[in-house]
Amino acid sequence: RIEETFFEEMKKSASRLRNKIIELKSKKLTVFGWGASHRTSALLSFSHLGKKHIECMLDNNPLLDKKYMYHFNIPIFLPTKKNIKNCDAIVIFAYPYEKEIRKQLLLGFNYKKKIISIKNLK
């Protein structure tokens, strides 16, 4: 059934995400996310991750700037060079826009630290 397949895939993705975030946090790294969507909320919920794991969420949608991710109290900010200056790792949750996000990080902000896609977590 489709629901079971979705649920199993979500559990696997959530487990891989949790393991990666825990690994980063064990190294005392500051972790931001990119993409404050309902899909991100679902994945965070399945992963049992929250504000102590992801310090803030970045999103290009100006309507979300200075808001909070519902249930997680993770602040959302527009991505700027200043906002990401002290960030050690950025997890891209908005994988359909990954190419554009990477370009914005690398070329627009000259970001040289860790960029992690949830699409490629193993």
C-alpha positions in Angstrom: 0.0 0.0 0.0 1.1 3.5 -0.7 0.6 4.7 2.9 2.8 2.0 4.2 5.5 2.6 1.6 5.4 6.4 2.4 5.6 5.7 6.2 8.5 3.3 5.8 10.5 5.7 3.5 9.8 8.5 5.9 11.1 6.5 8.9 14.3 5.6 7.0 14.9 9.2 5.9 14.2 10.4 9.4 16.6 7.9 10.9 19.4 8.9 8.5 18.7 12.6 9.1 18.8 12.2 12.9 22.0 10.2 12.7 23.7 12.9 10.6 22.5 15.8 12.8 23.6 14.0 16.0 27.0 13.4 14.4 27.3 17.1 13.5 26.2 18.2 16.9 28.6 15.8 18.6 31.4 17.8 16.9 29.9 21.0 18.4 28.9 22.3 15.0 26.2 24.9 14.5 23.6 23.5 12.2 21.0 25.4 10.1 18.3 24.0 7.9 17.1 25.4 4.5 13.5 25.1 3.5 10.8 25.7 6.1 8.0 23.7 4.5 5.4 21.2 5.8 7.6 18.4 4.4 10.4 19.7 6.6 8.1 19.8 9.6 7.0 16.2 9.0 10.6 15.0 8.7 11.7 16.8 11.8 8.8 15.3 13.7 9.6 11.8 12.5 13.3 12.4 13.3 12.6 13.7 16.8 14.7 16.8 16.1 14.1 20.3 17.2 15.7 23.6 18.2 18.5 22.0 20.2 19.6 20.3 17.0 18.8 22.9 14.3 19.4 26.5 15.5 17.5 28.1 12.7 15.8 27.5 9.3 16.6 29.6 6.2 14.0 30.1 3.5 13.8 32.5 0.5 10.1 33.1 1.1 9.9 36.7 2.6 6.6 35.8 4.2 8.3 33.4 6.5 11.1 35.8 7.6 11.3 36.2 11.4 8.5 33.6 11.9 8.9 30.2 13.7 8.5 26.6 12.5 5.2 25.5 14.1 5.7 23.0 16.9 9.5 23.2 16.9 10.0 26.9 17.8 12.9 27.0 15.3 13.3 30.6 14.0 13.1 31.2 10.2 15.2 33.8 8.5 15.8 35.0 5.0 19.2 33.7 3.9 21.9 36.4 4.0 25.7 36.3 4.2 25.4 37.8 7.7 22.8 35.1 8.8 25.0 32.2 7.7 28.3 33.7 8.9 28.5 31.6 12.1 26.9 28.4 10.7 29.1 25.3 10.4 26.7 23.2 8.4 23.5 23.7 6.4 21.1 20.9 5.8 19.1 21.4 2.6 15.5 20.2 3.2 14.1 21.8 0.1 15.7 19.2 -2.2 13.6 20.2 -5.3 15.5 23.5 -5.2 18.9 22.1 -4.2 20.7 23.3 -7.3 19.5 26.9 -6.8 20.2 26.8 -3.1 23.8 25.5 -3.6 24.4 28.2 -6.2 23.1 30.9 -3.8 25.3 29.5 -1.0 28.5 29.0 -3.0 28.4 31.9 -5.4 26.1 34.4 -3.7 27.4 34.0 -0.1 30.8 32.4 -0.8 29.8 29.8 1.8 32.7 27.3 2.3 31.5 25.1 5.1 29.3 21.9 5.1 26.3 21.6 2.8 24.2 18.5 3.3 21.3 17.4 1.2 18.6 15.2 2.8 18.3 13.6 -0.6 21.8 12.0 -0.4 21.9 10.9 3.3 23.1 7.4 3.8 
